Amino acid sequence: MREIFTGLPWWVKWIAVPVIALVVFGGLIASVVGFVIGLLFKLLVFVALVGGLVYVVRKFMSGSSSRSDW
């Protein structure tokens, strides 16, 4: 691989090849990044809902401490 890039100018190695890679694999990269961001968002929503549920249950249980246990 090094032999291929040895005689080429610097702009081919550092500008043209990455641009071509982004054009060819751009859709794949965008879908992977979108999937990861979507997964992180769903994880954040899950953590917030579980935390809210735990908060509500603890608030309810502390308010009903005088009642008999289930």
All heavy atoms as a GROMACS GRO file, in nm:
protein
  546
    1MET      N    1   0.082  -0.120   0.000
    1MET     CA    2   0.000   0.000   0.000
    1MET      C    3   0.087   0.126   0.000
    1MET      O    4   0.052   0.224  -0.064
    1MET     CB    5  -0.090  -0.004   0.125
    1MET     CG    6  -0.202   0.094   0.120
    1MET     SD    7  -0.318   0.051  -0.007
    1MET     CE    8  -0.455   0.150   0.038
    2ARG      N    9   0.197   0.124   0.074
    2ARG     CA   10   0.285   0.241   0.077
    2ARG      C   11   0.346   0.269  -0.060
    2ARG      O   12   0.365   0.385  -0.096
    2ARG     CB   13   0.396   0.221   0.179
    2ARG     CG   14   0.351   0.233   0.322
    2ARG     CD   15   0.473   0.235   0.412
    2ARG     NE   16   0.435   0.225   0.551
    2ARG     CZ   17   0.412   0.329   0.629
    2ARG    NH1   18   0.422   0.451   0.581
    2ARG    NH2   19   0.377   0.312   0.754
    3GLU      N   20   0.372   0.165  -0.134
    3GLU     CA   21   0.432   0.184  -0.267
    3GLU      C   22   0.337   0.257  -0.360
    3GLU      O   23   0.380   0.332  -0.447
    3GLU     CB   24   0.470   0.048  -0.328
    3GLU     CG   25   0.579  -0.026  -0.253
    3GLU     CD   26   0.524  -0.109  -0.138
    3GLU    OE1   27   0.404  -0.142  -0.140
    3GLU    OE2   28   0.601  -0.138  -0.045
    4ILE      N   29   0.209   0.236  -0.343
    4ILE     CA   30   0.110   0.302  -0.429
    4ILE      C   31   0.110   0.452  -0.404
    4ILE      O   32   0.106   0.533  -0.496
    4ILE     CB   33  -0.030   0.243  -0.404
    4ILE    CG1   34  -0.033   0.096  -0.446
    4ILE    CG2   35  -0.137   0.321  -0.479
    4ILE    CD1   36  -0.160   0.024  -0.409
    5PHE      N   37   0.116   0.494  -0.277
    5PHE     CA   38   0.107   0.635  -0.241
    5PHE      C   39   0.241   0.707  -0.243
    5PHE      O   40   0.245   0.828  -0.226
    5PHE     CB   41   0.046   0.650  -0.102
    5PHE     CG   42  -0.102   0.619  -0.099
    5PHE    CD1   43  -0.149   0.513  -0.023
    5PHE    CD2   44  -0.191   0.694  -0.171
    5PHE    CE1   45  -0.284   0.484  -0.019
    5PHE    CE2   46  -0.326   0.666  -0.168
    5PHE     CZ   47  -0.373   0.561  -0.092
    6THR      N   48   0.350   0.638  -0.266
    6THR     CA   49   0.482   0.701  -0.256
    6THR      C   50   0.501   0.812  -0.359
    6THR      O   51   0.548   0.921  -0.325
    6THR     CB   52   0.593   0.595  -0.274
    6THR    OG1   53   0.575   0.495  -0.174
    6THR    CG2   54   0.730   0.656  -0.259
    7GLY      N   55   0.466   0.791  -0.482
    7GLY     CA   56   0.490   0.890  -0.586
    7GLY      C   57   0.382   0.995  -0.601
    7GLY      O   58   0.394   1.084  -0.687
    8LEU      N   59   0.278   0.989  -0.522
    8LEU     CA   60   0.166   1.081  -0.538
    8LEU      C   61   0.188   1.209  -0.457
    8LEU      O   62   0.254   1.207  -0.353
    8LEU     CB   63   0.036   1.014  -0.492
    8LEU     CG   64  -0.007   0.892  -0.572
    8LEU    CD1   65  -0.130   0.829  -0.509
    8LEU    CD2   66  -0.034   0.928  -0.716
    9PRO      N   67   0.131   1.321  -0.502
    9PRO     CA   68   0.141   1.445  -0.425
    9PRO      C   69   0.066   1.434  -0.292
    9PRO      O   70  -0.022   1.351  -0.275
    9PRO     CB   71   0.077   1.550  -0.514
    9PRO     CG   72   0.043   1.484  -0.642
    9PRO     CD   73   0.064   1.339  -0.629
   10TRP      N   74   0.099   1.524  -0.199
   10TRP     CA   75   0.040   1.519  -0.066
   10TRP      C   76  -0.110   1.540  -0.067
   10TRP      O   77  -0.183   1.481   0.011
   10TRP     CB   78   0.106   1.622   0.027
   10TRP     CG   79   0.077   1.764  -0.014
   10TRP    CD1   80   0.150   1.841  -0.098
   10TRP    CD2   81  -0.036   1.842   0.026
   10TRP    NE1   82   0.091   1.963  -0.114
   10TRP    CE2   83  -0.024   1.966  -0.038
   10TRP    CE3   84  -0.146   1.819   0.108
   10TRP    CZ2   85  -0.118   2.067  -0.023
   10TRP    CZ3   86  -0.240   1.920   0.124
   10TRP    CH2   87  -0.225   2.043   0.060
   11TRP      N   88  -0.159   1.624  -0.158
   11TRP     CA   89  -0.302   1.654  -0.159
   11TRP      C   90  -0.385   1.535  -0.204
   11TRP      O   91  -0.501   1.523  -0.167
   11TRP     CB   92  -0.332   1.776  -0.246
   11TRP     CG   93  -0.291   1.763  -0.390
   11TRP    CD1   94  -0.173   1.796  -0.445
   11TRP    CD2   95  -0.372   1.711  -0.495
   11TRP    NE1   96  -0.173   1.768  -0.579
   11TRP    CE2   97  -0.294   1.716  -0.612
   11TRP    CE3   98  -0.501   1.661  -0.502
   11TRP    CZ2   99  -0.341   1.671  -0.735
   11TRP    CZ3  100  -0.549   1.617  -0.625
   11TRP    CH2  101  -0.468   1.623  -0.739
   12VAL      N  102  -0.325   1.445  -0.280
   12VAL     CA  103  -0.398   1.323  -0.318
   12VAL      C  104  -0.416   1.234  -0.196
   12VAL      O  105  -0.524   1.179  -0.172
   12VAL     CB  106  -0.324   1.248  -0.432
   12VAL    CG1  107  -0.389   1.114  -0.459
   12VAL    CG2  108  -0.320   1.332  -0.557
   13LYS      N  109  -0.308   1.220  -0.117
   13LYS     CA  110  -0.314   1.133   0.001
   13LYS      C  111  -0.405   1.189   0.109
   13LYS      O  112  -0.479   1.114   0.173
   13LYS     CB  113  -0.173   1.116   0.060
   13LYS     CG  114  -0.079   1.034  -0.026
   13LYS     CD  115   0.051   1.012   0.047
   13LYS     CE  116   0.156   1.103  -0.011
   13LYS     NZ  117   0.290   1.075   0.040
   14TRP      N  118  -0.399   1.321   0.132
   14TRP     CA  119  -0.466   1.379   0.248
   14TRP      C  120  -0.598   1.447   0.217
   14TRP      O  121  -0.672   1.481   0.309
   14TRP     CB  122  -0.373   1.477   0.318
   14TRP     CG  123  -0.250   1.409   0.367
   14TRP    CD1  124  -0.126   1.417   0.314
   14TRP    CD2  125  -0.242   1.318   0.476
   14TRP    NE1  126  -0.038   1.338   0.384
   14TRP    CE2  127  -0.107   1.275   0.485
   14TRP    CE3  128  -0.333   1.267   0.568
   14TRP    CZ2  129  -0.063   1.185   0.581
   14TRP    CZ3  130  -0.289   1.177   0.664
   14TRP    CH2  131  -0.155   1.138   0.669
   15ILE      N  132  -0.630   1.471   0.089
   15ILE     CA  133  -0.756   1.537   0.055
   15ILE      C  134  -0.841   1.450  -0.038
   15ILE      O  135  -0.957   1.421  -0.008
   15ILE     CB  136  -0.729   1.676  -0.009
   15ILE    CG1  137  -0.661   1.766   0.093
   15ILE    CG2  138  -0.859   1.738  -0.057
   15ILE    CD1  139  -0.618   1.900   0.039
   16ALA      N  140  -0.784   1.408  -0.150
   16ALA     CA  141  -0.862   1.338  -0.251
   16ALA      C  142  -0.910   1.200  -0.203
   16ALA      O  143  -1.027   1.165  -0.220
   16ALA     CB  144  -0.782   1.323  -0.380
   17VAL      N  145  -0.821   1.123  -0.143
   17VAL     CA  146  -0.859   0.988  -0.100
   17VAL      C  147  -0.965   0.992   0.012
   17VAL      O  148  -1.064   0.920   0.003
   17VAL     CB  149  -0.734   0.907  -0.058
   17VAL    CG1  150  -0.773   0.774   0.005
   17VAL    CG2  151  -0.642   0.885  -0.178
   18PRO      N  152  -0.950   1.076   0.116
   18PRO     CA  153  -1.058   1.082   0.215
   18PRO      C  154  -1.191   1.133   0.158
   18PRO      O  155  -1.297   1.085   0.199
   18PRO     CB  156  -1.005   1.180   0.320
   18PRO     CG  157  -0.858   1.171   0.308
   18PRO     CD  158  -0.832   1.149   0.163
   19VAL      N  159  -1.186   1.226   0.063
   19VAL     CA  160  -1.311   1.275   0.003
   19VAL      C  161  -1.378   1.164  -0.076
   19VAL      O  162  -1.501   1.145  -0.066
   19VAL     CB  163  -1.283   1.398  -0.087
   19VAL    CG1  164  -1.402   1.429  -0.175
   19VAL    CG2  165  -1.248   1.518  -0.001
   20ILE      N  166  -1.301   1.086  -0.150
   20ILE     CA  167  -1.358   0.974  -0.225
   20ILE      C  168  -1.416   0.871  -0.129
   20ILE      O  169  -1.523   0.815  -0.153
   20ILE     CB  170  -1.251   0.912  -0.318
   20ILE    CG1  171  -1.216   1.010  -0.429
   20ILE    CG2  172  -1.299   0.780  -0.377
   20ILE    CD1  173  -1.097   0.967  -0.512
   21ALA      N  174  -1.345   0.844  -0.019
   21ALA     CA  175  -1.396   0.748   0.080
   21ALA      C  176  -1.527   0.798   0.141
   21ALA      O  177  -1.620   0.718   0.162
   21ALA     CB  178  -1.291   0.725   0.188
   22LEU      N  179  -1.536   0.928   0.169
   22LEU     CA  180  -1.661   0.982   0.223
   22LEU      C  181  -1.775   0.974   0.123
   22LEU      O  182  -1.889   0.947   0.161
   22LEU     CB  183  -1.641   1.126   0.268
   22LEU     CG  184  -1.570   1.145   0.402
   22LEU    CD1  185  -1.547   1.293   0.428
   22LEU    CD2  186  -1.650   1.083   0.514
   23VAL      N  187  -1.745   0.996  -0.004
   23VAL     CA  188  -1.850   0.987  -0.106
   23VAL      C  189  -1.899   0.843  -0.120
   23VAL      O  190  -2.019   0.817  -0.126
   23VAL     CB  191  -1.798   1.042  -0.241
   23VAL    CG1  192  -1.892   1.007  -0.355
   23VAL    CG2  193  -1.779   1.193  -0.233
   24VAL      N  194  -1.803   0.749  -0.120
   24VAL     CA  195  -1.840   0.609  -0.140
   24VAL      C  196  -1.909   0.552  -0.016
   24VAL      O  197  -2.013   0.487  -0.025
   24VAL     CB  198  -1.715   0.525  -0.176
   24VAL    CG1  199  -1.747   0.376  -0.176
   24VAL    CG2  200  -1.661   0.568  -0.311
   25PHE      N  201  -1.852   0.578   0.102
   25PHE     CA  202  -1.904   0.519   0.225
   25PHE      C  203  -1.985   0.617   0.309
   25PHE      O  204  -2.016   0.588   0.425
   25PHE     CB  205  -1.788   0.465   0.311
   25PHE     CG  206  -1.712   0.355   0.244
   25PHE    CD1  207  -1.583   0.377   0.198
   25PHE    CD2  208  -1.768   0.230   0.225
   25PHE    CE1  209  -1.511   0.277   0.136
   25PHE    CE2  210  -1.697   0.129   0.163
   25PHE     CZ  211  -1.568   0.153   0.118
   26GLY      N  212  -2.018   0.732   0.256
   26GLY     CA  213  -2.089   0.835   0.333
   26GLY      C  214  -2.223   0.789   0.386
   26GLY      O  215  -2.259   0.816   0.499
   27GLY      N  216  -2.300   0.719   0.302
   27GLY     CA  217  -2.430   0.670   0.346
   27GLY      C  218  -2.418   0.570   0.458
   27GLY      O  219  -2.495   0.572   0.554
   28LEU      N  220  -2.320   0.483   0.447
   28LEU     CA  221  -2.298   0.383   0.551
   28LEU      C  222  -2.256   0.449   0.681
   28LEU      O  223  -2.307   0.416   0.789
   28LEU     CB  224  -2.191   0.284   0.505
   28LEU     CG  225  -2.148   0.178   0.607
   28LEU    CD1  226  -2.264   0.084   0.635
   28LEU    CD2  227  -2.029   0.101   0.556
   29ILE      N  228  -2.164   0.545   0.671
   29ILE     CA  229  -2.117   0.616   0.791
   29ILE      C  230  -2.232   0.692   0.855
   29ILE      O  231  -2.250   0.689   0.977
   29ILE     CB  232  -2.000   0.710   0.755
   29ILE    CG1  233  -1.878   0.628   0.713
   29ILE    CG2  234  -1.966   0.800   0.871
   29ILE    CD1  235  -1.768   0.711   0.651
   30ALA      N  236  -2.313   0.759   0.774
   30ALA     CA  237  -2.427   0.835   0.827
   30ALA      C  238  -2.528   0.743   0.894
   30ALA      O  239  -2.582   0.778   1.000
   30ALA     CB  240  -2.493   0.915   0.715
   31SER      N  241  -2.554   0.627   0.836
   31SER     CA  242  -2.652   0.536   0.897
   31SER      C  243  -2.599   0.479   1.028
   31SER      O  244  -2.675   0.464   1.124
   31SER     CB  245  -2.689   0.424   0.800
   31SER     OG  246  -2.576   0.345   0.772
   32VAL      N  247  -2.470   0.448   1.034
   32VAL     CA  248  -2.412   0.397   1.159
   32VAL      C  249  -2.416   0.504   1.267
   32VAL      O  250  -2.455   0.477   1.382
   32VAL     CB  251  -2.268   0.345   1.136
   32VAL    CG1  252  -2.197   0.319   1.266
   32VAL    CG2  253  -2.269   0.220   1.050
   33VAL      N  254  -2.378   0.627   1.233
   33VAL     CA  255  -2.381   0.736   1.330
   33VAL      C  256  -2.524   0.764   1.375
   33VAL      O  257  -2.551   0.784   1.494
   33VAL     CB  258  -2.315   0.863   1.272
   33VAL    CG1  259  -2.340   0.985   1.359
   33VAL    CG2  260  -2.165   0.841   1.255
   34GLY      N  261  -2.618   0.762   1.282
   34GLY     CA  262  -2.759   0.782   1.317
   34GLY      C  263  -2.811   0.672   1.408
   34GLY      O  264  -2.886   0.699   1.502
   35PHE      N  265  -2.771   0.548   1.382
   35PHE     CA  266  -2.812   0.437   1.466
   35PHE      C  267  -2.758   0.452   1.608
   35PHE      O  268  -2.829   0.433   1.706
   35PHE     CB  269  -2.765   0.304   1.405
   35PHE     CG  270  -2.791   0.186   1.492
   35PHE    CD1  271  -2.918   0.134   1.504
   35PHE    CD2  272  -2.687   0.126   1.562
   35PHE    CE1  273  -2.943   0.024   1.585
   35PHE    CE2  274  -2.711   0.017   1.644
   35PHE     CZ  275  -2.839  -0.034   1.655
   36VAL      N  276  -2.631   0.490   1.619
   36VAL     CA  277  -2.568   0.506   1.751
   36VAL      C  278  -2.634   0.620   1.827
   36VAL      O  279  -2.665   0.608   1.947
   36VAL     CB  280  -2.416   0.527   1.737
   36VAL    CG1  281  -2.353   0.570   1.868
   36VAL    CG2  282  -2.350   0.400   1.686
   37ILE      N  283  -2.659   0.732   1.760
   37ILE     CA  284  -2.724   0.846   1.827
   37ILE      C  285  -2.866   0.809   1.869
   37ILE      O  286  -2.910   0.842   1.979
   37ILE     CB  287  -2.721   0.970   1.736
   37ILE    CG1  288  -2.578   1.021   1.724
   37ILE    CG2  289  -2.813   1.079   1.789
   37ILE    CD1  290  -2.560   1.134   1.627
   38GLY      N  291  -2.939   0.739   1.783
   38GLY     CA  292  -3.074   0.694   1.818
   38GLY      C  293  -3.073   0.599   1.937
   38GLY      O  294  -3.158   0.607   2.025
   39LEU      N  295  -2.975   0.510   1.940
   39LEU     CA  296  -2.964   0.416   2.051
   39LEU      C  297  -2.932   0.488   2.181
   39LEU      O  298  -2.992   0.459   2.286
   39LEU     CB  299  -2.856   0.313   2.020
   39LEU     CG  300  -2.846   0.192   2.111
   39LEU    CD1  301  -2.973   0.109   2.100
   39LEU    CD2  302  -2.726   0.108   2.075
   40LEU      N  303  -2.842   0.586   2.176
   40LEU     CA  304  -2.810   0.664   2.295
   40LEU      C  305  -2.931   0.744   2.343
   40LEU      O  306  -2.954   0.756   2.464
   40LEU     CB  307  -2.692   0.757   2.268
   40LEU     CG  308  -2.556   0.689   2.255
   40LEU    CD1  309  -2.450   0.791   2.214
   40LEU    CD2  310  -2.517   0.620   2.383
   41PHE      N  311  -3.008   0.799   2.250
   41PHE     CA  312  -3.128   0.873   2.288
   41PHE      C  313  -3.230   0.782   2.355
   41PHE      O  314  -3.289   0.817   2.458
   41PHE     CB  315  -3.190   0.941   2.165
   41PHE     CG  316  -3.316   1.017   2.195
   41PHE    CD1  317  -3.310   1.137   2.263
   41PHE    CD2  318  -3.439   0.967   2.158
   41PHE    CE1  319  -3.427   1.208   2.292
   41PHE    CE2  320  -3.555   1.036   2.187
   41PHE     CZ  321  -3.549   1.157   2.254
   42LYS      N  322  -3.251   0.664   2.299
   42LYS     CA  323  -3.345   0.569   2.358
   42LYS      C  324  -3.296   0.524   2.496
   42LYS      O  325  -3.377   0.508   2.588
   42LYS     CB  326  -3.363   0.449   2.267
   42LYS     CG  327  -3.442   0.481   2.144
   42LYS     CD  328  -3.454   0.362   2.052
   42LYS     CE  329  -3.528   0.402   1.926
   42LYS     NZ  330  -3.539   0.293   1.831
   43LEU      N  331  -3.166   0.506   2.511
   43LEU     CA  332  -3.110   0.469   2.640
   43LEU      C  333  -3.132   0.581   2.742
   43LEU      O  334  -3.168   0.554   2.858
   43LEU     CB  335  -2.960   0.439   2.626
   43LEU     CG  336  -2.889   0.392   2.752
   43LEU    CD1  337  -2.941   0.256   2.795
   43LEU    CD2  338  -2.740   0.385   2.727
   44LEU      N  339  -3.114   0.706   2.700
   44LEU     CA  340  -3.138   0.820   2.788
   44LEU      C  341  -3.284   0.828   2.830
   44LEU      O  342  -3.315   0.852   2.947
   44LEU     CB  343  -3.093   0.948   2.719
   44LEU     CG  344  -3.107   1.077   2.798
   44LEU    CD1  345  -3.011   1.077   2.916
   44LEU    CD2  346  -3.081   1.197   2.710
   45VAL      N  347  -3.376   0.807   2.736
   45VAL     CA  348  -3.519   0.809   2.769
   45VAL      C  349  -3.552   0.695   2.865
   45VAL      O  350  -3.627   0.714   2.962
   45VAL     CB  351  -3.603   0.799   2.640
   45VAL    CG1  352  -3.750   0.772   2.671
   45VAL    CG2  353  -3.589   0.927   2.558
   46PHE      N  354  -3.494   0.577   2.843
   46PHE     CA  355  -3.517   0.463   2.931
   46PHE      C  356  -3.470   0.493   3.074
   46PHE      O  357  -3.542   0.468   3.171
   46PHE     CB  358  -3.446   0.340   2.876
   46PHE     CG  359  -3.452   0.221   2.966
   46PHE    CD1  360  -3.568   0.148   2.978
   46PHE    CD2  361  -3.341   0.182   3.039
   46PHE    CE1  362  -3.575   0.038   3.062
   46PHE    CE2  363  -3.346   0.073   3.123
   46PHE     CZ  364  -3.463   0.000   3.134
   47VAL      N  365  -3.350   0.548   3.086
   47VAL     CA  366  -3.296   0.581   3.218
   47VAL      C  367  -3.383   0.686   3.286
   47VAL      O  368  -3.411   0.676   3.406
   47VAL     CB  369  -3.149   0.627   3.206
   47VAL    CG1  370  -3.100   0.689   3.336
   47VAL    CG2  371  -3.060   0.511   3.166
   48ALA      N  372  -3.429   0.786   3.212
   48ALA     CA  373  -3.515   0.890   3.270
   48ALA      C  374  -3.648   0.832   3.317
   48ALA      O  375  -3.697   0.866   3.426
   48ALA     CB  376  -3.537   1.002   3.169
   49LEU      N  377  -3.707   0.743   3.237
   49LEU     CA  378  -3.835   0.684   3.276
   49LEU      C  379  -3.820   0.593   3.398
   49LEU      O  380  -3.904   0.596   3.489
   49LEU     CB  381  -3.895   0.606   3.158
   49LEU     CG  382  -3.949   0.691   3.044
   49LEU    CD1  383  -3.991   0.603   2.928
   49LEU    CD2  384  -4.064   0.777   3.091
   50VAL      N  385  -3.715   0.513   3.401
   50VAL     CA  386  -3.693   0.425   3.517
   50VAL      C  387  -3.665   0.509   3.641
   50VAL      O  388  -3.717   0.480   3.749
   50VAL     CB  389  -3.579   0.325   3.489
   50VAL    CG1  390  -3.538   0.252   3.616
   50VAL    CG2  391  -3.622   0.225   3.383
   51GLY      N  392  -3.584   0.614   3.626
   51GLY     CA  393  -3.558   0.702   3.740
   51GLY      C  394  -3.685   0.769   3.789
   51GLY      O  395  -3.706   0.781   3.911
   52GLY      N  396  -3.769   0.814   3.699
   52GLY     CA  397  -3.896   0.874   3.738
   52GLY      C  398  -3.987   0.775   3.807
   52GLY      O  399  -4.054   0.808   3.906
   53LEU      N  400  -3.990   0.653   3.758
   53LEU     CA  401  -4.071   0.548   3.820
   53LEU      C  402  -4.022   0.519   3.962
   53LEU      O  403  -4.102   0.508   4.056
   53LEU     CB  404  -4.068   0.422   3.735
   53LEU     CG  405  -4.146   0.303   3.789
   53LEU    CD1  406  -4.295   0.334   3.792
   53LEU    CD2  407  -4.117   0.179   3.707
   54VAL      N  408  -3.891   0.507   3.978
   54VAL     CA  409  -3.835   0.482   4.111
   54VAL      C  410  -3.867   0.598   4.205
   54VAL      O  411  -3.904   0.577   4.321
   54VAL     CB  412  -3.682   0.457   4.102
   54VAL    CG1  413  -3.617   0.460   4.239
   54VAL    CG2  414  -3.655   0.326   4.031
   55TYR      N  415  -3.856   0.720   4.157
   55TYR     CA  416  -3.888   0.838   4.238
   55TYR      C  417  -4.034   0.836   4.282
   55TYR      O  418  -4.065   0.860   4.399
   55TYR     CB  419  -3.857   0.965   4.159
   55TYR     CG  420  -3.898   1.091   4.230
   55TYR    CD1  421  -3.822   1.142   4.334
   55TYR    CD2  422  -4.014   1.159   4.193
   55TYR    CE1  423  -3.860   1.257   4.401
   55TYR    CE2  424  -4.053   1.274   4.258
   55TYR     CZ  425  -3.976   1.323   4.362
   55TYR     OH  426  -4.014   1.436   4.427
   56VAL      N  427  -4.125   0.807   4.188
   56VAL     CA  428  -4.268   0.807   4.220
   56VAL      C  429  -4.300   0.696   4.319
   56VAL      O  430  -4.374   0.717   4.415
   56VAL     CB  431  -4.353   0.794   4.091
   56VAL    CG1  432  -4.498   0.762   4.123
   56VAL    CG2  433  -4.343   0.921   4.008
   57VAL      N  434  -4.243   0.579   4.298
   57VAL     CA  435  -4.271   0.467   4.388
   57VAL      C  436  -4.217   0.495   4.527
   57VAL      O  437  -4.285   0.471   4.627
   57VAL     CB  438  -4.212   0.336   4.330
   57VAL    CG1  439  -4.213   0.225   4.434
   57VAL    CG2  440  -4.290   0.294   4.207
   58ARG      N  441  -4.097   0.550   4.538
   58ARG     CA  442  -4.042   0.582   4.670
   58ARG      C  443  -4.124   0.692   4.739
   58ARG      O  444  -4.145   0.688   4.859
   58ARG     CB  445  -3.896   0.625   4.658
   58ARG     CG  446  -3.805   0.508   4.634
   58ARG     CD  447  -3.661   0.549   4.648
   58ARG     NE  448  -3.575   0.433   4.629
   58ARG     CZ  449  -3.445   0.438   4.628
   58ARG    NH1  450  -3.383   0.554   4.643
   58ARG    NH2  451  -3.374   0.329   4.612
   59LYS      N  452  -4.167   0.791   4.661
   59LYS     CA  453  -4.249   0.899   4.718
   59LYS      C  454  -4.381   0.842   4.769
   59LYS      O  455  -4.428   0.878   4.876
   59LYS     CB  456  -4.273   1.004   4.609
   59LYS     CG  457  -4.319   1.135   4.660
   59LYS     CD  458  -4.203   1.209   4.720
   59LYS     CE  459  -4.237   1.355   4.729
   59LYS     NZ  460  -4.141   1.429   4.807
   60PHE      N  461  -4.441   0.753   4.690
   60PHE     CA  462  -4.568   0.692   4.730
   60PHE      C  463  -4.549   0.603   4.851
   60PHE      O  464  -4.632   0.603   4.942
   60PHE     CB  465  -4.626   0.611   4.613
   60PHE     CG  466  -4.752   0.538   4.647
   60PHE    CD1  467  -4.871   0.607   4.658
   60PHE    CD2  468  -4.752   0.401   4.666
   60PHE    CE1  469  -4.988   0.540   4.689
   60PHE    CE2  470  -4.867   0.334   4.697
   60PHE     CZ  471  -4.986   0.402   4.709
   61MET      N  472  -4.442   0.525   4.853
   61MET     CA  473  -4.419   0.433   4.965
   61MET      C  474  -4.388   0.509   5.094
   61MET      O  475  -4.428   0.467   5.201
   61MET     CB  476  -4.306   0.335   4.932
   61MET     CG  477  -4.337   0.240   4.818
   61MET     SD  478  -4.482   0.139   4.846
   61MET     CE  479  -4.414   0.021   4.960
   62SER      N  480  -4.316   0.620   5.085
   62SER     CA  481  -4.286   0.696   5.206
   62SER      C  482  -4.410   0.767   5.257
   62SER      O  483  -4.425   0.788   5.377
   62SER     CB  484  -4.174   0.796   5.179
   62SER     OG  485  -4.221   0.898   5.092
   63GLY      N  486  -4.501   0.802   5.168
   63GLY     CA  487  -4.624   0.869   5.210
   63GLY      C  488  -4.722   0.772   5.271
   63GLY      O  489  -4.807   0.810   5.352
   64SER      N  490  -4.712   0.645   5.236
   64SER     CA  491  -4.806   0.546   5.287
   64SER      C  492  -4.738   0.454   5.388
   64SER      O  493  -4.774   0.339   5.401
   64SER     CB  494  -4.863   0.463   5.171
   64SER     OG  495  -4.758   0.389   5.111
   65SER      N  496  -4.640   0.504   5.462
   65SER     CA  497  -4.569   0.420   5.558
   65SER      C  498  -4.658   0.384   5.677
   65SER      O  499  -4.634   0.286   5.744
   65SER     CB  500  -4.442   0.490   5.605
   65SER     OG  501  -4.476   0.612   5.669
   66SER      N  502  -4.761   0.463   5.705
   66SER     CA  503  -4.849   0.434   5.817
   66SER      C  504  -4.942   0.317   5.785
   66SER      O  505  -4.996   0.254   5.874
   66SER     CB  506  -4.929   0.557   5.856
   66SER     OG  507  -5.009   0.598   5.747
   67ARG      N  508  -4.966   0.290   5.656
   67ARG     CA  509  -5.054   0.181   5.618
   67ARG      C  510  -4.981   0.048   5.635
   67ARG      O  511  -4.860   0.042   5.646
   67ARG     CB  512  -5.095   0.194   5.470
   67ARG     CG  513  -5.176   0.317   5.442
   67ARG     CD  514  -5.216   0.319   5.297
   67ARG     NE  515  -5.261   0.452   5.257
   67ARG     CZ  516  -5.279   0.488   5.133
   67ARG    NH1  517  -5.255   0.405   5.035
   67ARG    NH2  518  -5.320   0.610   5.105
   68SER      N  519  -5.056  -0.060   5.631
   68SER     CA  520  -4.992  -0.191   5.643
   68SER      C  521  -4.922  -0.226   5.512
   68SER      O  522  -4.963  -0.183   5.405
   68SER     CB  523  -5.099  -0.298   5.673
   68SER     OG  524  -5.192  -0.305   5.567
   69ASP      N  525  -4.817  -0.305   5.523
   69ASP     CA  526  -4.741  -0.344   5.405
   69ASP      C  527  -4.821  -0.440   5.320
   69ASP      O  528  -4.905  -0.515   5.369
   69ASP     CB  529  -4.608  -0.408   5.445
   69ASP     CG  530  -4.514  -0.308   5.506
   69ASP    OD1  531  -4.524  -0.188   5.471
   69ASP    OD2  532  -4.429  -0.348   5.586
   70TRP      N  533  -4.788  -0.442   5.191
   70TRP     CA  534  -4.860  -0.530   5.099
   70TRP      C  535  -4.812  -0.667   5.124
   70TRP      O  536  -4.770  -0.751   5.082
   70TRP     CB  537  -4.838  -0.486   4.956
   70TRP     CG  538  -4.895  -0.350   4.929
   70TRP    CD1  539  -4.915  -0.250   5.017
   70TRP    CD2  540  -4.943  -0.301   4.803
   70TRP    NE1  541  -4.970  -0.142   4.956
   70TRP    CE2  542  -4.987  -0.169   4.826
   70TRP    CE3  543  -4.951  -0.355   4.677
   70TRP    CZ2  544  -5.040  -0.093   4.725
   70TRP    CZ3  545  -5.002  -0.278   4.575
   70TRP    CH2  546  -5.047  -0.147   4.600
   0.00000   0.00000   0.00000
